[in-house]
Amino acid sequence: IREHGGGSVMALSLDQWEAANGLSNGRVQEAAHSTGMADRIEEDFENRLDSLMGGGDNSWLRSDGISSVGPYTVVSSSRVRGNGEPLMTRLTVSYSRPAMIQSSDKFIANGEWDGPPIVLKKYKLLLFTVPKVGCTVIKQFARRILGFPDWQKDNGSIPHDPDSNGIVYLSHFTRQEAQEMMTSPLWTRVMFIRDPKERFLSAYLDKVVNNYSKYTAKKTCCKRLKGENKKLLKSGPTCHANMMFQDFLSFSKACPDQHWNAQTDRLDNKFWPYINFMVHLETAHRDMEKLIHRVDKYVCRPRKLCVGNDSLWNQHGASGWGKSGNEAVFQTKRMVKHATNADGNAVKRFYDRRTTELVEGHFANDYDFELFRFNRTNYTGITNLFLKLVGL
């Protein structure tokens, strides 16, 4: 039961709690309070709804199929009010068997630098990095928490190469340990995402313009493109030429790469419900501060890892960033988009209406995915809120 307008979880009825946790009925409430399970699940529901509904007051927690976090789903909710008591919401939450990790899962099978998520076991954090979504800063953040004195190092292999960066990944654990990390409500699983148009432009500027096409020329699909499928590049250049932006769109369709693949491809569908925290690159400073304070609240302080002002945020997030070391993590645009400057001004230079519609169409899966909350460019003047209200 949660008090509207604030307050805390007093009780949370979890159907099949015994099956999930091996607890007798009399220990359910005790366990919920002692482990913080109820608080964590309730907050995850609100965070997930905040992503789905675009912010606002989500304390009512709808039960129409979107109120689910991992194996937990709200099956009923009702408002109750006692004599002279504040309005409360009662939730009944069902438990289903968690999704199981398999060796063929995308985030396991991916052998590139951004495959299995980063594990910060001490703080029960999984960080899913996505290329061209501030992953340099994220990996520096992980190395800083892990105690590397050269955590700011950025020379290509460090902080990116798992073979040399010293970061711990999910693939370093047994399947049983990884299963718990991927499904337990006591873990925070963070996905970093970015507006697809900015991300795609960042990939173009980095891998074609600034790199003189050396990266794209190494792609094995280039040999195929130069032959029977050369027509895919409408204006004719091969992989080895400095292709134009629209040519790069055609090239990217024929040559998949994690730097420009859809962000929905980062994770298997069965595991998206377990992502309980989103960081948007556009609001990364605010989102990272919120994330770190969450870890302080549920992991750091209860386990006495943080004392007084020595919080995780003060230690690793609030300062020490930027050239002068006086910035917070992701505080400035320079830090967020240091590699290519694919900011709003660059978007205006490279995107006209036709190119915008082509790229937004190519990344339709990202734009349509409700958890990402991306907005397409509005050329009609009709607001997204109106489109939601009329069901479009």
Secondary structure, 3 states (H helix, E strand, C coil): CEECCCCCECCCEECCHHHHHCCCHHHHHHHHHHHCHHHHHHHHHHHHHHHHHCCCCCCCCCCCCCCEECCEEEEEEEEECCCCCCCEEEEEEEECCCCCCCCCCHHHHCCCCCCCCEEEHHHCEEEECCCCCCHHHHHHHHHHHCCCCCCCCCCEHHHHCCCCCCCCEHHHCCHHHHHHHHHCCCCEEEEEECCHHHHHHHHHHHHHHCCCCHHHHCCCHHHHHHCCCHHHCCCCCCCCCCCCHHHHHHHHHHCCCCCCCCHHHHCCHHHHHHCCEEEEHHHHHHHHHHHHHHHHHHHHCCCCCCECCECHHHHHHCCCECCCCCECCCCCHHHHCCCCCCCHHHHHHHCCHHHHHHHHHHCHHHHHCCCCCCCCCCCCCCCHHHHHHCCC
